[in-house]
Amino acid sequence: MKYYKLLMVVIAILFASCNAQERVLYLQGVESGSEIDIPKSYEMRIKPLDQLTVIVNSQDPELALPFNTSTGFSSIAGSRETTSTTGTLQVLSVDKDGYLDLPVLGRIKCSGMTRREFASLIEKKIIEGGYIADPKVNVRFAQLSISVLGEVTTPGHYNIAKDQITIFDALAMARDMTIYGSREDVAVIREKDGKRIITKLDLRSPEIFNSPCYYLEQNDIVIVSPNKYKAATAEINQNRSFWISLASTGISLATLVMTIIR
């Protein structure tokens, strides 16, 4: 009978361990060698209020200079005095309607385009305007960032250097989830078309690769929810703090009353 009870305890411990492992593992049920299609052609798209740098190059650097300076509107018809293109590189903001105001070319609609698509559009307009015959345009995002909050080791605001970042990259920057993080309840908050869209992700499922939030976009907010064990502990601690505070207040009042009576 004693050995039977000991065996039952061991089985219970092993069962609990298996359950705990299932709670903390990513991509469960995926066998080694599995092939999962993911969108390889993903590119971040420009949105209102994004910040961009636009660099125009040409075999004749002087022809490209007006497009790269804040004085481009007057320089195109004026003198070509020496000015460092690198030194005057401007960070331009997309307005709320999705337009970017460029030197010489003026306002151009860019919202919804990738960097490559917008660069091609600028090259086309430069050629059609007769400014440069061989323009090469490089468009880059400036000050890309995301936020990672909740049950991660180092929550915070993170600057990113590339425009293709996954949900797993974001968690790696935050030094992964804590043991209390809920792998099946991760939220991504994204602003799109004037609305905030909340998408829930289950990082245990291989279906994560098909989610529109597998690749993150600029200003996305990732929130990792606590699992039920952390939530229960927090509730217990909160209740304990409340009763300790109440008891402390009661003792203080009783002491005050006794002092007055005396």
C-alpha positions as CSV (number, residue, x, y, z in Angstrom):
1,M,0.0,0.0,0.0
2,K,2.9,2.3,0.9
3,Y,4.5,1.7,-2.5
4,Y,1.3,2.2,-4.3
5,K,0.8,5.7,-2.7
6,L,4.5,6.6,-3.6
7,L,3.9,5.5,-7.2
8,M,0.8,7.7,-7.4
9,V,2.7,10.7,-6.1
10,V,5.5,10.2,-8.7
11,I,2.9,9.9,-11.5
12,A,1.2,13.1,-10.3
13,I,4.5,15.0,-10.3
14,L,5.4,13.8,-13.8
15,F,1.9,14.7,-15.0
16,A,2.2,18.2,-13.5
17,S,5.7,18.5,-15.1
18,C,4.3,17.7,-18.5
19,N,1.5,20.2,-18.2
20,A,4.0,22.9,-17.1
21,Q,6.2,22.1,-20.1
22,E,3.2,22.5,-22.4
23,R,2.6,25.9,-21.0
24,V,6.1,27.3,-21.6
25,L,7.0,25.7,-25.0
26,Y,6.7,27.6,-28.3
27,L,5.5,25.9,-31.5
28,Q,4.1,22.8,-29.9
29,G,3.2,19.8,-32.0
30,V,5.8,20.7,-34.8
31,E,8.0,17.8,-35.8
32,S,11.7,18.2,-36.7
33,G,12.0,18.8,-40.5
34,S,8.5,20.3,-40.8
35,E,8.2,22.8,-43.6
36,I,5.9,25.8,-43.0
37,D,5.3,28.4,-45.8
38,I,5.7,32.0,-44.6
39,P,5.4,35.2,-46.7
40,K,9.0,35.8,-47.8
41,S,8.0,38.9,-49.8
42,Y,6.8,40.8,-46.7
43,E,7.8,44.4,-46.6
44,M,6.7,47.1,-44.2
45,R,4.4,49.7,-45.7
46,I,4.5,53.4,-45.1
47,K,1.8,54.8,-42.9
48,P,0.7,58.4,-41.9
49,L,3.0,60.0,-39.4
50,D,5.9,57.8,-40.3
51,Q,9.3,59.4,-40.6
52,L,11.4,58.8,-43.7
53,T,14.8,59.7,-45.3
54,V,14.8,60.0,-49.0
55,I,18.2,60.1,-50.8
56,V,18.5,60.9,-54.6
57,N,21.7,59.9,-56.4
58,S,22.9,60.5,-59.9
59,Q,26.1,60.2,-61.9
60,D,26.2,64.0,-61.7
61,P,26.0,64.6,-57.9
62,E,25.2,68.3,-58.5
63,L,22.0,67.4,-60.2
64,A,20.8,65.3,-57.3
65,L,21.8,67.9,-54.6
66,P,18.5,70.0,-54.7
67,F,16.5,66.8,-54.0
68,N,18.5,66.1,-50.8
69,T,18.4,69.5,-49.1
70,S,15.8,71.5,-47.2
71,T,16.5,74.3,-49.7
72,G,15.7,72.2,-52.7
73,F,12.8,74.3,-54.0
74,S,15.1,77.3,-54.5
75,S,18.3,75.4,-55.3
76,I,16.8,73.7,-58.4
77,A,16.8,77.0,-60.3
78,G,19.6,78.7,-58.4
79,S,23.3,78.3,-57.9
80,R,25.0,74.9,-57.4
81,E,27.3,76.0,-54.5
82,T,29.0,73.3,-52.6
83,T,26.8,71.8,-49.9
84,S,27.3,68.4,-48.3
85,T,24.4,66.1,-49.2
86,T,25.2,63.9,-46.2
87,G,25.3,66.9,-43.9
88,T,21.9,68.2,-44.9
89,L,20.0,64.9,-45.0
90,Q,16.5,65.6,-43.9
91,V,14.2,63.4,-41.9
92,L,10.8,63.9,-43.4
93,S,7.4,63.2,-41.8
94,V,4.4,61.7,-43.7
95,D,1.4,63.8,-43.0
96,K,-1.9,62.5,-41.6
97,D,-3.3,62.2,-45.1
98,G,-0.4,59.9,-46.2
99,Y,1.6,62.5,-48.2
100,L,5.3,63.3,-48.1
101,D,6.4,66.8,-49.0
102,L,9.7,66.4,-51.0
103,P,12.1,69.1,-52.2
104,V,11.5,70.1,-55.8
105,L,8.7,67.5,-56.4
106,G,6.3,68.7,-53.7
107,R,3.6,66.5,-52.0
108,I,3.5,62.8,-53.1
109,K,1.1,60.2,-51.9
110,C,3.1,57.4,-50.2
111,S,0.8,55.8,-47.6
112,G,0.3,52.1,-48.3
113,M,3.5,51.8,-50.4
114,T,6.6,49.8,-49.6
115,R,10.0,51.7,-49.5
116,R,10.8,50.2,-52.9
117,E,7.5,51.2,-54.5
118,F,7.8,54.7,-53.2
119,A,11.4,55.0,-54.4
120,S,10.4,53.8,-57.9
121,L,7.6,56.4,-57.9
122,I,10.0,59.2,-57.0
123,E,12.4,58.1,-59.8
124,K,9.6,58.2,-62.3
125,K,8.6,61.7,-61.3
126,I,12.2,63.0,-61.5
127,I,12.6,61.6,-65.0
128,E,9.2,62.8,-66.2
129,G,10.0,66.3,-64.9
130,G,13.2,66.4,-66.9
131,Y,15.4,66.9,-63.8
132,I,17.7,63.9,-64.0
133,A,17.9,61.2,-66.6
134,D,19.4,58.5,-64.3
135,P,18.1,59.0,-60.8
136,K,18.6,56.3,-58.1
137,V,16.4,56.8,-55.1
138,N,16.9,55.2,-51.7
139,V,14.0,55.5,-49.2
140,R,14.5,54.4,-45.6
141,F,12.4,54.5,-42.4
142,A,13.8,56.7,-39.7
143,Q,13.3,56.0,-36.0
144,L,11.5,52.7,-36.3
145,S,10.3,51.4,-33.0
146,I,8.1,48.9,-31.2
147,S,7.0,48.4,-27.6
148,V,7.0,45.1,-25.7
149,L,5.1,45.0,-22.4
150,G,3.8,42.6,-19.8
151,E,5.4,39.3,-18.7
152,V,8.8,39.7,-20.4
153,T,12.2,40.0,-18.8
154,T,12.9,43.6,-19.9
155,P,9.8,45.4,-21.1
156,G,10.3,48.6,-22.8
157,H,10.4,50.7,-26.0
158,Y,12.8,49.3,-28.6
159,N,14.3,51.0,-31.7
160,I,14.7,48.6,-34.6
161,A,17.2,48.9,-37.5
162,K,15.4,46.8,-40.1
163,D,11.9,46.9,-41.5
164,Q,11.3,43.1,-41.3
165,I,10.9,42.0,-37.7
166,T,8.9,39.1,-36.4
167,I,7.0,38.6,-33.1
168,F,9.8,36.3,-32.0
169,D,12.5,38.9,-32.8
170,A,10.5,41.3,-30.5
171,L,10.5,38.8,-27.6
172,A,14.2,38.2,-28.1
173,M,14.9,41.9,-27.8
174,A,12.9,41.9,-24.5
175,R,15.0,38.8,-23.4
176,D,12.0,36.4,-23.8
177,M,9.0,35.9,-21.6
178,T,9.2,35.2,-17.9
179,I,8.1,31.8,-16.6
180,Y,4.8,33.6,-15.9
181,G,4.1,34.7,-19.4
182,S,1.2,33.1,-21.2
183,R,2.4,31.8,-24.6
184,E,-1.2,31.4,-25.7
185,D,-2.3,34.9,-24.9
186,V,-0.1,37.5,-26.6
187,A,-1.7,40.6,-28.0
188,V,-0.5,42.9,-30.7
189,I,-2.0,46.4,-30.9
190,R,-1.6,48.0,-34.3
191,E,-2.9,51.4,-35.7
192,K,-4.4,51.1,-39.1
193,D,-6.7,53.5,-41.0
194,G,-7.3,55.6,-37.9
195,K,-8.2,52.6,-35.8
196,R,-6.5,50.5,-33.2
197,I,-6.7,46.8,-34.1
198,I,-6.0,44.2,-31.4
199,T,-4.8,40.7,-32.6
200,K,-4.4,37.8,-30.2
201,L,-1.7,35.3,-30.9
202,D,-1.0,31.8,-29.7
203,L,2.8,31.3,-29.9
204,R,2.4,27.6,-29.2
205,S,0.7,27.0,-32.5
206,P,2.4,26.8,-35.9
207,E,-0.5,28.8,-37.2
208,I,1.4,31.9,-35.8
209,F,3.2,32.0,-39.2
210,N,-0.1,32.8,-41.0
211,S,-1.0,35.7,-38.7
212,P,-0.9,39.2,-40.1
213,C,1.0,40.1,-36.9
214,Y,3.7,37.5,-37.3
215,Y,5.7,40.4,-38.9
216,L,5.4,43.5,-36.8
217,E,5.0,47.0,-38.1
218,Q,6.3,50.4,-36.8
219,N,4.8,51.5,-33.5
220,D,3.2,48.1,-32.8
221,I,2.7,47.3,-29.1
222,V,3.2,43.7,-28.0
223,I,1.6,42.7,-24.7
224,V,2.3,39.4,-23.0
225,S,-0.4,38.4,-20.5
226,P,0.4,36.7,-17.2
227,N,-0.7,33.1,-16.9
228,K,-3.4,32.0,-14.5
229,Y,-0.8,31.2,-11.8
230,K,0.7,34.6,-11.8
231,A,-2.8,36.2,-11.9
232,A,-3.8,34.1,-8.9
233,T,-0.7,35.0,-7.0
234,A,-1.2,38.7,-7.7
235,E,-4.8,38.5,-6.5
236,I,-3.7,36.8,-3.3
237,N,-1.0,39.4,-2.7
238,Q,-3.4,42.2,-3.4
239,N,-5.9,40.8,-0.9
240,R,-3.2,40.2,1.7
241,S,-2.0,43.8,1.3
242,F,-5.6,45.0,1.7
243,W,-6.2,43.1,4.9
244,I,-2.8,44.0,6.4
245,S,-3.5,47.7,5.5
246,L,-6.9,47.4,7.1
247,A,-5.5,45.8,10.2
248,S,-2.8,48.4,10.5
249,T,-5.4,51.2,10.2
250,G,-7.6,49.5,12.9
251,I,-4.7,49.2,15.3
252,S,-3.7,52.9,14.7
253,L,-7.3,54.0,15.4
254,A,-7.5,51.8,18.5
255,T,-4.2,53.3,19.8
256,L,-5.5,56.8,19.2
257,V,-8.7,56.1,21.0
258,M,-6.9,54.6,24.0
259,T,-4.6,57.6,24.1
260,I,-7.6,60.0,24.1
261,I,-9.4,58.1,26.9
262,R,-6.4,58.1,29.1
